[in-house]
Amino acid sequence: MSFLDRLLGNDQQRAETRYAGRESATDRAARKRREGHRRSTTKTAREGQAWEDRDRAGERRGGWYRPAR
């Protein structure tokens, strides 16, 4: 038992009683990380679709390259 444990008490026991039923900081950080991943995946998919739409629109209006006829 360290000096701080003797001075402050057992922090694990205190956390179990004082913060019972609440999400831990580690769990919250992991949840936020997972949510951010899904959000960025959707954003990336939207950007890719926008690029594809621009590319196809350029093909329809005849971009810089025109094949020989």
N, CA and C of each residue as an Amber inpcrd file, in Angstrom:
protein
   207
   0.8360000  -1.1560000   0.0000000   0.0000000   0.0000000   0.0000000
   0.8920000   1.2350000   0.0000000   0.6330000   2.0990000  -0.9600000
   1.4600000   3.3050000  -1.0570000   0.9470000   4.3900000  -0.1180000
   1.7140000   5.4300000  -0.0390000   1.3560000   6.5510000   0.8170000
   0.0310000   7.1820000   0.3970000  -0.1550000   7.3520000  -0.9260000
  -1.3930000   7.9680000  -1.4100000  -2.6070000   7.0840000  -1.1330000
  -2.4400000   5.7750000  -1.2610000  -3.5500000   4.8740000  -0.9420000
  -3.9620000   5.0270000   0.5170000  -3.0060000   5.1450000   1.3950000
  -3.3150000   5.3200000   2.8220000  -3.9600000   6.6810000   3.0780000
  -3.4930000   7.6770000   2.3520000  -3.9970000   9.0270000   2.5490000
  -5.3990000   9.2130000   1.9470000  -5.5850000   8.7350000   0.7250000
  -6.8350000   8.9720000   0.0060000  -7.8120000   7.8010000   0.0560000
  -7.3440000   6.6260000   0.3880000  -8.2010000   5.4470000   0.3660000
  -8.0880000   4.7190000  -0.9590000  -8.8080000   3.6590000  -1.0770000
  -8.7540000   2.8400000  -2.2920000  -9.6200000   3.4890000  -3.3690000
  -8.9680000   3.9430000  -4.4330000  -9.7120000   4.6440000  -5.4740000
 -10.6090000   3.7130000  -6.2770000 -10.2730000   2.4390000  -6.3930000
 -11.1460000   1.5060000  -7.1040000 -12.4560000   1.3080000  -6.3510000
 -12.3770000   1.1470000  -5.0500000 -13.5960000   1.0080000  -4.2580000
 -14.4210000   2.2950000  -4.3080000 -13.7520000   3.4190000  -4.2350000
 -14.4520000   4.6970000  -4.2850000 -15.1520000   4.8670000  -5.6310000
 -14.4950000   4.4760000  -6.7120000 -15.0940000   4.5960000  -8.0430000
 -16.3000000   3.6740000  -8.1840000 -16.2200000   2.4690000  -7.6190000
 -17.3330000   1.5330000  -7.7090000 -18.5670000   2.0570000  -6.9770000
 -18.3700000   2.7350000  -5.8750000 -19.5160000   3.2230000  -5.1120000
 -19.9840000   4.5940000  -5.5810000 -19.0620000   5.4880000  -5.8420000
 -19.4430000   6.8530000  -6.1850000 -19.9720000   6.9760000  -7.6110000
 -19.3910000   6.2240000  -8.5370000 -19.7460000   6.3460000  -9.9470000
 -20.4670000   5.1060000 -10.4590000 -21.1700000   4.4210000  -9.6110000
 -21.8780000   3.1990000 -10.0010000 -22.9380000   3.5280000 -11.0480000
 -22.9900000   2.7310000 -12.0830000 -23.9880000   2.9070000 -13.1320000
 -23.6460000   3.9330000 -14.1870000 -22.4890000   4.5890000 -14.0790000
 -22.0880000   5.5880000 -15.0680000 -21.0530000   4.9970000 -16.0110000
 -20.9950000   5.5380000 -17.1970000 -20.0280000   5.1030000 -18.1910000
 -18.6350000   5.5810000 -17.7910000 -17.6620000   4.6820000 -17.8940000
 -16.2980000   5.0720000 -17.5280000 -15.6940000   5.9360000 -18.6330000
 -14.6530000   6.6360000 -18.3040000 -13.9790000   7.4990000 -19.2740000
 -13.3950000   6.6680000 -20.4190000 -12.8870000   5.4950000 -20.1030000
 -12.3270000   4.6270000 -21.1350000 -13.4130000   4.1410000 -22.0880000
 -14.5500000   3.7280000 -21.5310000 -15.6560000   3.2890000 -22.3760000
 -16.1940000   4.4270000 -23.2350000 -16.2530000   5.6100000 -22.6490000
 -16.7450000   6.7680000 -23.3990000 -15.7990000   7.1000000 -24.5490000
 -14.5100000   7.0720000 -24.3030000 -13.5290000   7.3650000 -25.3480000
 -13.6140000   6.3310000 -26.4660000 -13.7780000   5.0650000 -26.1070000
 -13.8840000   4.0150000 -27.1240000 -15.1550000   4.1980000 -27.9580000
 -16.2640000   4.5550000 -27.3040000 -17.5180000   4.7690000 -28.0240000
 -17.3910000   5.9510000 -28.9840000 -16.7890000   7.0320000 -28.5270000
 -16.6000000   8.2000000 -29.3860000 -15.7100000   7.8750000 -30.5770000
 -14.6740000   7.0650000 -30.3330000 -13.7750000   6.6650000 -31.4110000
 -14.5310000   5.8570000 -32.4630000 -15.3700000   4.9160000 -32.0110000
 -16.1530000   4.1040000 -32.9520000 -17.1460000   4.9650000 -33.7240000
 -17.8170000   5.8900000 -33.0440000 -18.7690000   6.7630000 -33.7190000
 -18.0630000   7.6360000 -34.7580000 -16.9080000   8.1320000 -34.4090000
 -16.1410000   8.9500000 -35.3440000 -15.7250000   8.1640000 -36.5680000
 -15.4100000   6.9070000 -36.3840000 -15.0160000   6.0700000 -37.5210000
 -16.1680000   5.9250000 -38.4930000 -17.3520000   5.6610000 -37.9680000
 -18.5100000   5.5150000 -38.8560000 -18.8220000   6.8280000 -39.5480000
 -18.6860000   7.9220000 -38.8470000 -18.9640000   9.2280000 -39.4280000
 -17.9900000   9.5210000 -40.5590000 -16.7230000   9.2440000 -40.3450000
 -15.7400000   9.5370000 -41.3810000 -15.8890000   8.6040000 -42.5710000
 -16.3590000   7.3870000 -42.3480000 -16.5790000   6.4600000 -43.4500000
 -17.6900000   6.9930000 -44.3400000 -18.7410000   7.4930000 -43.7500000
 -19.8450000   8.0550000 -44.5190000 -19.3760000   9.2860000 -45.2880000
 -18.5910000  10.1120000 -44.6450000 -18.0720000  11.3140000 -45.3090000
 -17.2040000  10.9290000 -46.5060000 -16.3640000   9.9300000 -46.3370000
 -15.4940000   9.4850000 -47.4140000 -16.3090000   8.9270000 -48.5700000
 -17.3660000   8.1640000 -48.2600000 -18.2290000   7.6190000 -49.3070000
 -18.9160000   8.7430000 -50.0780000 -19.3580000   9.7790000 -49.3800000
 -19.9930000  10.9180000 -50.0510000 -19.0120000  11.6360000 -50.9620000
 -17.7870000  11.8150000 -50.4860000 -16.7740000  12.4800000 -51.3100000
 -16.4660000  11.6520000 -52.5570000 -16.3810000  10.3450000 -52.4040000
 -16.1290000   9.4720000 -53.5510000 -17.2690000   9.5190000 -54.5470000
 -18.5090000   9.5470000 -54.0590000 -19.6530000   9.6290000 -54.9560000
 -19.6840000  10.9640000 -55.6820000 -19.3430000  12.0450000 -54.9930000
 -19.3030000  13.3570000 -55.6370000 -18.2370000  13.3790000 -56.7300000
 -17.0910000  12.7660000 -56.4720000 -16.0390000  12.7050000 -57.4860000
 -16.5330000  11.9230000 -58.7020000 -17.1980000  10.7920000 -58.4540000
 -17.7220000   9.9730000 -59.5500000 -18.7460000  10.7560000 -60.3680000
 -19.6290000  11.4850000 -59.7080000 -20.6340000  12.2830000 -60.4110000
 -19.9750000  13.3560000 -61.2740000 -18.9510000  14.0320000 -60.7290000
 -18.2420000  15.0470000 -61.5110000 -17.5380000  14.4190000 -62.7080000
 -16.9440000  13.2680000 -62.4940000 -16.2250000  12.5930000 -63.5720000
 -17.1700000  12.1970000 -64.6990000 -18.2990000  11.6440000 -64.3470000
 -19.2670000  11.2380000 -65.3780000 -19.8670000  12.4460000 -66.0840000
 -20.1090000  13.5240000 -65.3670000 -20.6280000  14.7360000 -66.0000000
 -19.6130000  15.2730000 -67.0060000 -18.3350000  15.1830000 -66.6780000
 -17.2960000  15.6200000 -67.6090000 -17.2570000  14.7570000 -68.8520000
 -17.4990000  13.4680000 -68.6890000 -17.5390000  12.5700000 -69.8470000
 -18.7410000  12.8950000 -70.7430000 -19.8690000  13.2190000 -70.1420000
 -21.0770000  13.5130000 -70.9230000 -20.9330000  14.7960000 -71.7310000
 -20.2960000  15.7880000 -71.1590000 -20.1880000  17.0550000 -71.8870000
 -18.9320000  17.1060000 -72.7590000 -18.1860000  16.0170000 -72.8060000
 -17.0030000  15.9690000 -73.6610000 -15.8380000  16.7010000 -73.0450000
 -15.1020000  16.0140000 -72.2170000 -13.9800000  16.6120000 -71.5180000
 -12.8540000  16.9770000 -72.4580000 -11.6760000  17.0290000 -71.9480000
 -10.5210000  17.4820000 -72.7310000 -10.0960000  16.4690000 -73.7960000
 -10.4900000  15.2030000 -73.6080000 -10.0640000  14.1770000 -74.5710000
 -11.2310000  13.8100000 -75.4730000 -10.9920000  13.8490000 -76.7930000
 -12.0100000  13.4010000 -77.7420000 -11.3620000  12.3750000 -78.6680000
 -11.9480000  11.1870000 -78.6860000 -11.3440000  10.1560000 -79.5420000
 -11.4880000  10.5220000 -81.0260000 -10.5610000  10.0300000 -81.8390000
 -10.6150000  10.2820000 -83.2710000 -11.8170000   9.5620000 -83.8650000
 -12.4490000  10.2010000 -84.8200000 -13.6340000   9.5880000 -85.4400000
 -13.3170000   8.9990000 -86.7610000
